[in-house]
Amino acid sequence: MAALNCIDLSNSDIQKSVSLLRQACLDSGFFYVVNHGISPEFMDEVFSQSKRFFSLPLDEKMKLLRNEKNRGYTPLLDQHLDPVNQIHGDYKEGYYIGVEIPEDDPQAKKPFRGPNLWPTADILPGWRETMERYHREALEVARAVARIIALALDLDRNFFDQSEMLGDPIATLRLLHYEGKISEPESGIYGAGAHSDFGLLTLLATDDVTGLQICKDKHVEPQIWEYVSPVKGAFIVNLGDLLERWSNCSFRSTLHRVLVGGQDRYSVPTRHMWSLLDAEI
């Protein structure tokens, strides 16, 4: 198991949080965040609603197939994160939700911006409301973490809040369901293939099923993979490629993957890229 630092957002000793976060970012780019303000009861509701969606018949889910705005359902094997080592796509299904922007808004003409796809209320009552609330609350947690990251980079605390710097975020919530097929790395079968995230940072909420692995040094052969333990009520946070480059490669965007051991696994990553990437993605 990987030993990760834990950042307590309720801690009044900001210098301690900055020191722990800086150490984590230099070491692996992975850390836990606790006391983030999202209640355990609401997190349970998010996972319950996620399971309700994935329990729908496939033909119902396929009616919400992901569109050109990167909203909607992605079926099993749709994503192929590590084509060099995978014989098939990832053994997971997902659902993308972004910032809700009306179709007649000029912003909706930009990549990855526009209205979301939603299951109808008669099929999944309360589903949209739960996910929209979670999207808003997770974004506030990401902003709080970004302020500590700014301090760890010796920048102004509100550096990442500046409208001229980052503007409105491209924040994508993704519900994930890993089916129980056992991963076999030696045979090229993975829950999710090895990859690094390309945005600024990712907040990961997960159930209690272990599966996430990280490789702190991708250049070492053979690669050493360590499991990251789920911690009830905590987010697992990792940095993306964008922040690694912005930090002159001093902060780490680390290779990670998911192995499944026969149990269904549910997780909810929220990736934050921000609008500065509009011209590049």
Backbone bond lengths (Angstrom), bond angles and torsions (degrees), N, CA, C in turn:
res aa  C-N    CA-C-N  psi(-1)  N-CA   C-N-CA  omega(-1)  CA-C   N-CA-C  phi
1 M - - - 1.452 - - 1.534 110.27 -
2 A 1.323 115.81 138.83 1.458 120.66 177.43 1.525 109.84 -75.15
3 A 1.321 116.72 139.16 1.473 121.91 174.96 1.527 107.56 -93.19
4 L 1.334 116.48 114.21 1.463 121.32 -176.78 1.521 110.78 -116.24
5 N 1.327 116.37 144.99 1.452 120.91 174.30 1.519 110.19 -69.17
6 C 1.329 115.61 156.17 1.461 122.12 -178.79 1.522 108.91 -122.33
7 I 1.328 116.37 122.94 1.463 122.62 -179.56 1.522 108.51 -101.94
8 D 1.328 116.12 121.54 1.464 122.55 -179.61 1.528 108.38 -99.03
9 L 1.338 117.13 109.15 1.455 120.19 -176.10 1.521 112.89 -70.72
10 S 1.346 117.56 -11.18 1.469 120.03 177.28 1.529 112.16 -92.12
11 N 1.309 116.75 -2.85 1.472 121.50 -177.26 1.525 110.09 -73.01
12 S 1.319 117.12 124.93 1.469 121.30 179.94 1.528 112.21 -76.49
13 D 1.325 117.01 -14.97 1.462 121.24 178.67 1.526 108.56 -84.78
14 I 1.332 116.22 84.00 1.456 120.76 -173.46 1.526 111.37 -65.20
15 Q 1.324 117.40 -32.03 1.464 119.28 -179.40 1.526 111.55 -65.79
16 K 1.342 116.48 -34.16 1.462 119.55 175.91 1.522 110.00 -64.79
17 S 1.326 116.43 -43.68 1.468 120.28 178.94 1.523 110.88 -63.04
18 V 1.326 116.96 -42.00 1.465 120.89 179.53 1.520 110.33 -62.51
19 S 1.335 116.76 -43.35 1.463 121.00 -179.33 1.524 111.53 -63.77
20 L 1.348 116.88 -45.31 1.464 120.71 179.32 1.522 111.30 -64.13
21 L 1.326 115.79 -41.23 1.460 119.41 -178.60 1.526 110.60 -68.71
22 R 1.328 117.34 -43.00 1.465 120.03 179.54 1.528 110.41 -59.75
23 Q 1.322 115.93 -43.89 1.464 119.76 179.05 1.525 110.68 -60.67
24 A 1.338 116.51 -43.25 1.468 120.78 179.98 1.525 111.18 -64.31
25 C 1.326 116.92 -40.25 1.464 120.77 -177.71 1.522 111.84 -69.87
26 L 1.312 116.96 -32.35 1.460 120.97 177.18 1.532 111.51 -75.19
27 D 1.336 115.84 -31.20 1.470 121.00 -175.49 1.524 112.42 -82.60
28 S 1.322 117.00 -55.17 1.468 119.53 -173.89 1.523 114.05 -142.33
29 G 1.333 117.58 -15.59 1.462 119.17 -175.60 1.505 113.11 76.25
30 F 1.340 117.93 8.57 1.464 122.97 177.60 1.523 109.34 -118.54
31 F 1.335 116.69 139.54 1.459 121.32 175.96 1.523 109.11 -161.35
32 Y 1.328 115.94 164.64 1.466 121.78 175.64 1.536 109.54 -94.62
33 V 1.319 115.41 151.03 1.470 121.99 171.84 1.521 108.09 -127.70
34 V 1.335 116.43 124.75 1.463 121.92 -179.91 1.525 110.11 -122.76
35 N 1.340 115.25 168.14 1.468 121.71 -178.33 1.524 111.17 51.11
36 H 1.309 113.77 49.91 1.458 121.62 -174.55 1.526 113.15 -91.30
37 G 1.317 117.75 -7.40 1.458 120.15 174.77 1.518 115.43 100.07
38 I 1.336 118.46 -8.49 1.467 120.90 175.56 1.521 107.41 -92.80
39 S 1.311 117.30 122.73 1.455 121.23 -171.52 1.529 111.82 -69.13
40 P 1.334 117.62 147.76 1.475 120.92 176.56 1.526 111.92 -58.46
41 E 1.326 116.17 -36.04 1.472 120.18 -179.26 1.530 110.28 -63.83
42 F 1.321 115.83 -41.31 1.468 118.11 -179.82 1.525 110.94 -71.04
43 M 1.325 117.28 -37.31 1.463 119.44 176.43 1.527 110.51 -61.21
44 D 1.338 116.78 -40.06 1.469 120.18 176.58 1.526 110.61 -60.53
45 E 1.329 116.31 -38.35 1.464 120.67 178.96 1.527 110.97 -65.97
46 V 1.322 117.54 -40.04 1.463 121.07 178.35 1.533 110.18 -60.38
47 F 1.327 116.81 -46.01 1.465 120.04 -179.79 1.533 111.08 -68.15
48 S 1.317 116.66 -36.71 1.464 119.72 177.76 1.530 110.72 -62.75
49 Q 1.329 116.11 -44.24 1.466 119.96 179.42 1.525 111.16 -67.69
50 S 1.332 116.90 -35.35 1.461 120.04 176.64 1.528 110.49 -62.01
51 K 1.322 116.85 -45.86 1.470 120.58 179.51 1.524 111.19 -63.31
52 R 1.319 116.79 -35.64 1.467 119.93 178.15 1.519 110.63 -61.91
53 F 1.332 116.47 -42.04 1.460 118.18 179.32 1.521 111.21 -64.65
54 F 1.326 117.34 -49.96 1.464 120.17 -175.72 1.522 112.47 -68.19
55 S 1.335 117.19 -15.93 1.464 120.96 176.44 1.525 112.26 -81.31
56 L 1.332 117.85 -8.68 1.462 120.52 178.76 1.529 110.75 -66.16
57 P 1.325 117.40 154.99 1.477 119.62 174.47 1.530 110.37 -59.12
58 L 1.316 116.84 148.87 1.459 120.88 -176.93 1.523 112.02 -57.37
59 D 1.331 117.64 -38.54 1.467 118.49 -178.18 1.524 112.15 -64.47
60 E 1.342 117.90 -30.58 1.463 120.97 175.55 1.526 110.57 -70.05
61 K 1.329 116.37 -42.04 1.469 119.71 179.76 1.528 111.05 -66.97
62 M 1.332 116.92 -36.85 1.463 120.30 -178.09 1.528 112.58 -67.43
63 K 1.334 117.64 -18.97 1.468 120.61 174.81 1.526 111.24 -65.75
64 L 1.340 116.44 -17.65 1.465 122.05 -178.38 1.528 110.85 -113.78
65 L 1.331 116.43 31.92 1.453 122.25 -176.87 1.529 110.51 -57.31
66 R 1.316 116.25 140.78 1.468 122.07 -176.54 1.523 111.79 -51.64
67 N 1.333 115.59 135.51 1.455 121.26 -178.72 1.534 111.21 -102.70
68 E 1.344 115.65 -172.81 1.468 120.57 -176.48 1.526 112.56 -68.88
69 K 1.328 117.41 -14.68 1.463 121.71 177.13 1.529 112.16 -90.53
70 N 1.322 116.09 6.89 1.465 121.89 179.61 1.526 111.49 64.24
71 R 1.322 115.58 42.05 1.461 123.10 175.06 1.517 108.62 -119.71
72 G 1.332 116.71 137.34 1.445 119.49 172.07 1.523 114.72 115.89
73 Y 1.322 114.67 -163.13 1.465 123.56 -168.69 1.522 112.39 -87.86
74 T 1.333 115.52 138.75 1.467 122.09 172.16 1.525 108.19 -121.43
75 P 1.327 118.49 121.96 1.470 121.00 -175.90 1.532 112.97 -77.63
76 L 1.304 114.38 172.28 1.454 123.41 176.86 1.538 109.90 -51.56
77 L 1.333 116.40 136.60 1.469 124.90 176.60 1.519 113.35 71.40
78 D 1.326 118.20 6.25 1.464 121.00 -176.95 1.530 111.22 -67.87
79 Q 1.330 116.81 -40.60 1.466 120.64 -176.43 1.528 110.03 -96.57
80 H 1.328 114.99 139.73 1.467 121.71 -175.63 1.523 106.87 -128.69
81 L 1.345 117.00 83.33 1.456 121.20 -169.84 1.522 114.08 -76.69
82 D 1.314 117.82 -24.19 1.469 121.43 -176.48 1.527 109.18 -136.91
83 P 1.343 116.88 71.16 1.472 119.74 -173.64 1.527 114.13 -62.43
84 V 1.331 117.19 -21.48 1.466 119.52 179.15 1.523 110.87 -67.12
85 N 1.342 116.29 -38.55 1.467 120.58 -174.08 1.521 114.46 -108.24
86 Q 1.337 118.36 -11.46 1.465 121.03 -178.14 1.518 111.32 -96.79
87 I 1.331 115.95 136.25 1.464 119.12 175.41 1.524 111.09 -87.65
88 H 1.348 117.03 -21.86 1.463 122.99 175.33 1.519 107.54 -132.84
89 G 1.336 116.01 178.83 1.451 119.55 172.76 1.526 110.96 -72.50
90 D 1.341 115.48 -177.00 1.463 120.71 -179.78 1.527 110.74 -67.70
91 Y 1.338 115.57 140.83 1.467 120.32 177.35 1.528 109.35 -85.49
92 K 1.324 114.45 66.05 1.468 121.27 177.89 1.519 108.14 -151.87
93 E 1.327 115.05 155.86 1.455 121.95 170.27 1.518 107.29 -118.61
94 G 1.322 117.01 156.79 1.458 119.27 -174.66 1.513 112.96 -146.86
95 Y 1.329 114.06 175.20 1.461 120.72 176.92 1.519 108.49 -148.32
96 Y 1.342 116.74 122.15 1.462 122.98 -178.00 1.528 111.49 -94.27
97 I 1.325 115.50 134.53 1.465 122.31 174.87 1.528 107.35 -134.44
98 G 1.333 116.50 128.67 1.461 120.73 179.47 1.515 112.01 -117.77
99 V 1.320 115.87 -169.76 1.461 120.99 174.48 1.526 108.10 -64.00
100 E 1.319 116.74 129.42 1.465 121.25 -177.39 1.531 110.14 -76.77
101 I 1.334 116.21 116.55 1.465 122.09 178.74 1.528 108.06 -128.85
102 P 1.332 118.04 122.55 1.475 120.55 -178.69 1.529 111.86 -57.22
103 E 1.321 115.26 149.35 1.457 120.46 -175.76 1.525 112.64 -63.16
104 D 1.348 117.56 -28.38 1.466 120.38 -178.81 1.532 112.90 -88.05
105 D 1.324 117.55 2.69 1.458 121.66 177.17 1.530 108.76 -80.18
106 P 1.351 119.03 133.46 1.476 120.47 178.65 1.527 113.32 -54.81
107 Q 1.346 117.31 -29.30 1.458 120.75 178.93 1.531 111.79 -62.93
108 A 1.337 116.12 -25.17 1.466 120.59 -176.67 1.528 112.47 -68.67
109 K 1.334 116.82 -12.91 1.458 119.91 178.16 1.533 112.03 -78.81
110 K 1.329 117.51 -13.34 1.457 121.26 -179.03 1.528 110.41 -80.15
111 P 1.345 116.17 156.64 1.483 118.77 177.73 1.529 111.40 -60.11
112 F 1.318 115.55 141.60 1.468 123.36 175.68 1.524 113.32 62.09
113 R 1.323 117.79 21.83 1.465 121.02 176.31 1.523 108.55 -127.80
114 G 1.328 115.65 141.03 1.453 119.94 -179.33 1.516 110.94 151.85
115 P 1.326 117.39 -171.31 1.469 120.56 178.99 1.521 111.28 -74.28
116 N 1.315 115.40 151.40 1.466 120.82 175.31 1.518 110.84 -83.37
117 L 1.318 115.52 164.67 1.458 122.12 169.41 1.523 107.10 -97.17
118 W 1.348 116.18 132.36 1.467 119.84 -176.28 1.526 111.02 -128.35
119 P 1.324 117.81 137.88 1.473 119.78 169.72 1.533 108.74 -62.24
120 T 1.305 116.63 147.58 1.455 119.21 -179.33 1.532 110.62 -69.43
121 A 1.326 115.33 150.60 1.463 121.11 -175.69 1.524 112.41 -65.30
122 D 1.339 117.23 -24.76 1.469 118.09 179.43 1.529 111.24 -73.42
123 I 1.341 116.80 -24.66 1.465 120.64 177.80 1.522 111.03 -87.26
124 L 1.330 116.42 -45.55 1.463 121.76 -178.89 1.527 109.89 -132.35
125 P 1.336 117.97 78.44 1.468 120.25 -178.99 1.530 111.47 -62.16
126 G 1.337 115.57 135.40 1.457 121.58 177.68 1.516 114.68 80.29
127 W 1.328 117.50 -3.30 1.468 121.04 -174.99 1.526 111.28 -66.03
128 R 1.315 116.00 -49.90 1.471 119.58 -178.57 1.522 111.02 -60.53
129 E 1.316 117.30 -44.95 1.465 120.95 -177.98 1.537 111.28 -61.04
130 T 1.328 115.88 -41.16 1.469 119.93 178.74 1.522 111.21 -62.56
131 M 1.327 116.51 -46.42 1.462 119.88 -176.73 1.519 112.25 -70.72
132 E 1.323 118.16 -36.13 1.464 120.02 177.70 1.532 110.48 -66.41
133 R 1.313 116.73 -40.21 1.466 119.55 177.49 1.524 111.25 -65.29
134 Y 1.334 116.11 -43.28 1.461 118.84 -179.96 1.528 110.95 -64.12
135 H 1.307 116.89 -40.20 1.467 120.90 178.24 1.530 110.07 -57.63
136 R 1.331 117.17 -45.90 1.467 120.91 179.94 1.525 111.31 -63.38
137 E 1.332 116.50 -45.37 1.463 120.02 -175.33 1.533 111.29 -70.47
138 A 1.312 117.48 -37.40 1.469 120.50 178.10 1.525 110.62 -66.05
139 L 1.331 116.81 -35.56 1.462 120.02 177.67 1.526 110.99 -63.30
140 E 1.337 117.58 -38.62 1.466 120.17 178.17 1.527 111.16 -66.34
141 V 1.336 116.84 -36.87 1.474 119.54 175.43 1.523 109.69 -63.68
142 A 1.318 117.22 -43.27 1.468 120.84 179.31 1.524 110.88 -60.81
143 R 1.313 116.98 -39.88 1.469 119.90 178.45 1.526 110.70 -63.86
144 A 1.332 116.46 -39.82 1.466 120.21 179.18 1.528 110.71 -64.28
145 V 1.335 116.42 -41.73 1.461 120.21 178.37 1.534 110.25 -66.25
146 A 1.334 116.67 -40.10 1.466 120.66 -179.34 1.527 111.50 -62.22
147 R 1.323 117.31 -32.11 1.473 119.81 178.30 1.526 111.15 -66.93
148 I 1.337 116.83 -37.72 1.469 119.72 177.20 1.526 109.79 -70.73
149 I 1.334 117.02 -37.88 1.464 120.35 176.51 1.532 109.97 -60.15
150 A 1.339 116.85 -42.24 1.468 120.14 178.59 1.523 110.92 -58.04
151 L 1.318 117.02 -45.08 1.462 120.66 179.05 1.534 110.76 -64.95
152 A 1.326 116.77 -37.37 1.467 120.65 179.04 1.524 111.50 -66.22
153 L 1.340 117.01 -22.34 1.463 122.39 177.03 1.531 111.37 -95.24
154 D 1.343 116.04 9.49 1.474 122.10 -178.84 1.526 112.00 61.78
155 L 1.312 115.25 35.45 1.462 122.21 175.61 1.522 108.90 -106.73
156 D 1.328 115.35 171.18 1.461 119.79 173.73 1.528 109.35 -62.92
157 R 1.308 116.14 143.53 1.470 121.16 -177.01 1.524 111.75 -53.76
158 N 1.315 117.90 -36.98 1.467 121.65 -175.48 1.531 112.59 -96.37
159 F 1.309 116.72 19.32 1.466 120.68 -177.21 1.527 112.01 -53.74
160 F 1.328 116.94 -46.75 1.460 120.17 -176.15 1.530 112.77 -80.34
161 D 1.335 117.03 -4.99 1.466 120.74 177.21 1.522 112.35 -89.14
162 Q 1.322 117.97 -13.59 1.463 120.88 -175.34 1.531 110.87 -64.03
163 S 1.324 115.62 129.70 1.464 119.20 -178.22 1.523 111.34 -64.34
164 E 1.332 117.49 -35.90 1.458 119.26 -179.05 1.526 112.18 -73.55
165 M 1.340 115.99 -15.99 1.461 119.50 -179.76 1.524 111.41 -91.82
166 L 1.316 116.87 -49.37 1.460 120.74 -173.79 1.519 114.25 -122.27
167 G 1.324 117.24 -27.81 1.457 119.20 177.55 1.518 112.62 63.07
168 D 1.315 116.18 -152.85 1.461 121.22 179.76 1.529 109.75 -75.63
169 P 1.320 117.20 135.92 1.467 119.22 -173.30 1.524 113.48 -77.80
170 I 1.311 114.65 148.18 1.461 120.97 162.63 1.526 104.85 -93.96
171 A 1.299 115.70 91.24 1.465 121.58 -175.81 1.521 108.15 -110.31
172 T 1.317 116.42 115.92 1.454 121.61 -174.93 1.516 110.93 -112.32
173 L 1.314 114.72 118.70 1.465 121.89 174.69 1.522 106.68 -91.05
174 R 1.327 115.69 135.75 1.461 118.86 178.22 1.516 110.00 -132.77
175 L 1.296 115.90 121.92 1.458 121.40 172.31 1.522 107.90 -84.58
176 L 1.333 116.67 135.00 1.461 120.39 -178.83 1.526 111.02 -129.59
177 H 1.316 115.07 140.82 1.465 122.11 174.54 1.526 107.76 -130.68
178 Y 1.323 115.56 115.30 1.464 121.73 174.91 1.520 107.87 -94.30
179 E 1.327 115.41 119.11 1.464 117.85 178.78 1.526 108.76 -71.75
180 G 1.303 116.96 166.66 1.456 121.17 -169.82 1.519 116.97 -75.86
181 K 1.335 118.38 7.43 1.469 119.53 -179.22 1.529 109.87 -60.97
182 I 1.311 116.55 128.90 1.464 121.68 -176.77 1.526 110.15 -70.89
183 S 1.330 115.71 128.65 1.464 120.94 178.16 1.531 110.30 -71.94
184 E 1.317 115.00 144.17 1.462 121.93 177.12 1.530 108.08 -135.22
185 P 1.345 117.35 85.44 1.468 120.02 -177.12 1.522 113.84 -54.17
186 E 1.334 116.32 -37.84 1.460 119.33 -178.81 1.530 111.86 -67.31
187 S 1.338 116.48 -17.79 1.470 121.24 178.36 1.522 112.26 -107.58
188 G 1.333 117.04 5.15 1.460 120.64 177.89 1.510 114.71 79.38
189 I 1.347 117.49 23.73 1.463 121.04 -178.98 1.531 108.96 -111.92
190 Y 1.340 116.48 119.17 1.457 122.20 -175.48 1.529 110.55 -134.19
191 G 1.340 115.05 151.11 1.460 118.83 168.15 1.515 109.69 -65.45
192 A 1.328 115.93 -46.33 1.467 123.13 172.10 1.522 107.33 -145.12
193 G 1.311 116.74 129.02 1.454 121.30 -178.45 1.522 112.20 -68.93
194 A 1.319 115.82 162.43 1.466 121.95 -177.48 1.530 110.68 -64.04
195 H 1.330 115.80 135.88 1.455 121.48 -178.83 1.522 109.26 -166.04
196 S 1.310 116.68 166.03 1.458 121.88 165.96 1.521 107.11 -117.06
197 D 1.324 117.17 155.79 1.468 121.17 -179.01 1.527 109.39 -83.68
198 F 1.330 117.01 145.65 1.461 119.33 -172.18 1.527 113.82 -98.50
199 G 1.320 118.41 -0.43 1.450 120.15 -178.40 1.511 113.72 -93.58
200 L 1.326 115.28 -149.85 1.458 121.43 -179.84 1.522 110.76 -86.28
201 L 1.346 115.94 -55.25 1.465 120.35 177.28 1.512 109.85 -156.63
202 T 1.327 114.79 160.25 1.461 122.31 179.54 1.522 109.68 -127.46
203 L 1.332 116.11 132.72 1.464 122.04 170.55 1.523 107.41 -101.26
204 L 1.318 117.09 126.15 1.457 120.89 -179.36 1.522 110.36 -117.31
205 A 1.327 115.65 118.64 1.465 121.45 167.89 1.519 106.71 -100.35
206 T 1.320 116.88 136.46 1.454 119.56 -177.64 1.523 110.62 -140.26
207 D 1.323 115.50 160.30 1.460 118.85 174.93 1.528 108.38 -77.74
208 D 1.338 117.00 -164.49 1.462 119.66 -174.42 1.530 113.15 -92.91
209 V 1.332 117.49 13.67 1.460 121.24 179.66 1.525 109.12 -92.88
210 T 1.321 116.62 118.82 1.462 121.30 179.57 1.524 110.30 -69.53
211 G 1.331 116.11 141.05 1.465 119.94 179.01 1.521 113.19 -169.23
212 L 1.329 116.75 -30.73 1.460 121.18 -178.51 1.527 110.76 -70.40
213 Q 1.334 116.19 132.34 1.457 122.42 174.64 1.529 109.87 -126.49
214 I 1.333 115.96 148.61 1.462 120.62 175.80 1.528 109.51 -124.86
215 C 1.331 115.24 150.84 1.462 122.82 175.81 1.522 107.09 -121.99
216 K 1.318 116.43 105.51 1.470 120.33 -172.77 1.527 112.83 -68.90
217 D 1.304 117.56 -26.63 1.467 120.77 179.07 1.519 109.51 -132.63
218 K 1.329 115.71 99.44 1.467 120.26 -175.59 1.530 112.42 -72.95
219 H 1.335 117.52 -12.70 1.458 120.31 -177.09 1.526 112.90 -89.39
220 V 1.326 117.18 -12.30 1.461 120.96 179.91 1.530 109.78 -79.28
221 E 1.307 117.10 136.62 1.467 122.24 176.23 1.526 110.10 -120.71
222 P 1.337 120.07 129.08 1.469 124.11 -4.61 1.531 111.13 -72.99
223 Q 1.319 115.99 152.78 1.459 120.02 179.18 1.520 110.87 -65.82
224 I 1.325 115.72 143.25 1.464 122.12 179.15 1.524 108.62 -104.84
225 W 1.320 116.04 118.61 1.465 121.64 -178.19 1.520 109.98 -108.71
226 E 1.335 116.01 132.99 1.459 122.62 179.76 1.527 109.72 -121.41
227 Y 1.332 116.52 137.39 1.464 120.22 175.55 1.527 110.65 -73.95
228 V 1.320 115.68 147.53 1.463 122.66 172.26 1.525 107.50 -107.57
229 S 1.322 116.68 117.84 1.467 120.97 -177.03 1.524 111.07 -70.97
230 P 1.339 117.56 135.09 1.469 118.89 170.53 1.528 109.42 -66.62
231 V 1.319 117.31 140.30 1.463 122.82 176.90 1.525 107.37 -123.16
232 K 1.315 116.66 119.10 1.458 121.86 -176.99 1.529 110.92 -55.47
233 G 1.315 116.66 126.34 1.456 121.92 176.82 1.512 114.98 84.10
234 A 1.341 117.63 -3.42 1.464 121.07 -178.07 1.523 110.96 -105.04
235 F 1.315 115.33 149.57 1.454 120.80 166.20 1.528 108.55 -90.07
236 I 1.322 115.75 141.57 1.460 120.85 164.82 1.523 105.38 -94.05
237 V 1.325 116.94 122.56 1.461 121.50 -176.62 1.521 108.95 -113.20
238 N 1.328 115.95 136.64 1.469 119.39 172.99 1.521 110.71 -135.36
239 L 1.306 114.51 149.45 1.459 121.58 179.13 1.522 110.02 -82.44
240 G 1.335 115.51 152.98 1.453 121.20 178.32 1.514 112.33 -104.97
241 D 1.328 115.10 175.31 1.464 121.51 -177.75 1.526 112.30 -59.51
242 L 1.320 116.88 -35.39 1.461 120.65 -179.28 1.522 110.87 -59.07
243 L 1.324 117.14 -47.21 1.457 120.13 -178.23 1.528 111.02 -70.10
244 E 1.323 116.89 -33.85 1.462 118.91 175.73 1.532 110.15 -59.26
245 R 1.323 116.80 -43.84 1.462 120.11 -178.77 1.521 111.35 -70.64
246 W 1.337 115.87 -40.96 1.464 118.80 179.71 1.530 111.60 -64.62
247 S 1.314 117.60 -27.76 1.465 120.91 -179.77 1.533 111.78 -90.11
248 N 1.333 116.12 12.84 1.467 120.60 -178.72 1.523 110.94 62.67
249 C 1.330 115.04 32.27 1.474 123.17 177.20 1.528 113.46 67.02
250 S 1.348 117.28 18.57 1.466 118.75 174.60 1.524 110.76 -82.35
251 F 1.356 117.21 -34.53 1.459 121.61 173.44 1.525 108.09 -90.49
252 R 1.331 115.83 148.38 1.463 120.98 -167.97 1.529 112.85 -103.54
253 S 1.323 115.37 134.83 1.465 122.52 166.16 1.526 105.87 -107.84
254 T 1.321 115.81 106.53 1.458 121.25 -165.18 1.527 113.30 -98.74
255 L 1.312 114.99 142.55 1.458 122.41 175.82 1.531 109.45 -62.71
256 H 1.337 116.21 134.60 1.461 120.03 176.81 1.524 110.17 -147.20
257 R 1.338 115.51 161.79 1.456 121.91 -177.48 1.523 108.26 -154.86
258 V 1.328 116.38 173.74 1.461 121.12 177.34 1.522 109.29 -127.72
259 L 1.339 115.07 128.07 1.462 122.11 171.70 1.521 108.37 -110.56
260 V 1.311 116.10 135.82 1.468 121.67 -178.15 1.524 108.62 -109.46
261 G 1.332 115.75 135.25 1.461 119.83 -174.28 1.511 115.02 -108.14
262 G 1.329 117.84 22.10 1.458 120.15 177.74 1.516 114.35 110.96
263 Q 1.346 117.16 -9.19 1.465 121.54 177.38 1.519 110.04 -105.65
264 D 1.323 116.21 147.39 1.455 119.36 170.62 1.531 108.52 -64.35
265 R 1.325 116.78 142.69 1.465 121.69 -179.12 1.523 108.46 -133.13
266 Y 1.330 116.19 136.12 1.463 122.18 179.11 1.522 109.31 -120.82
267 S 1.330 115.97 137.52 1.461 119.81 175.59 1.523 109.31 -146.53
268 V 1.334 115.08 163.07 1.469 121.36 -178.96 1.529 108.38 -136.35
269 P 1.333 118.02 88.98 1.458 119.20 173.22 1.528 111.02 -82.65
270 T 1.321 116.16 140.37 1.463 121.91 173.46 1.516 106.85 -120.78
271 R 1.325 116.31 114.46 1.461 121.45 -176.13 1.519 109.97 -102.63
272 H 1.332 114.91 136.94 1.463 121.25 -176.20 1.520 108.98 -119.67
273 M 1.337 114.50 120.21 1.467 119.91 -177.34 1.524 111.50 -114.09
274 W 1.308 118.08 -34.62 1.467 125.16 -177.54 1.525 112.38 70.24
275 S 1.329 114.21 159.21 1.468 120.90 -165.87 1.511 114.19 -72.67
276 L 1.322 118.66 -12.94 1.461 119.49 178.61 1.512 110.86 -60.88
277 L 1.334 117.58 -18.54 1.463 121.18 -178.20 1.515 113.14 -86.17
278 D 1.340 117.49 -1.30 1.469 119.43 -173.30 1.531 113.02 -52.41
279 A 1.325 116.15 -36.38 1.469 118.70 -175.16 1.525 112.08 -81.19
280 E 1.318 117.89 -9.05 1.449 119.50 -170.27 1.523 113.70 -113.59
281 I 1.349 119.69 -14.37 1.454 119.44 -172.38 1.519 111.65 -106.48
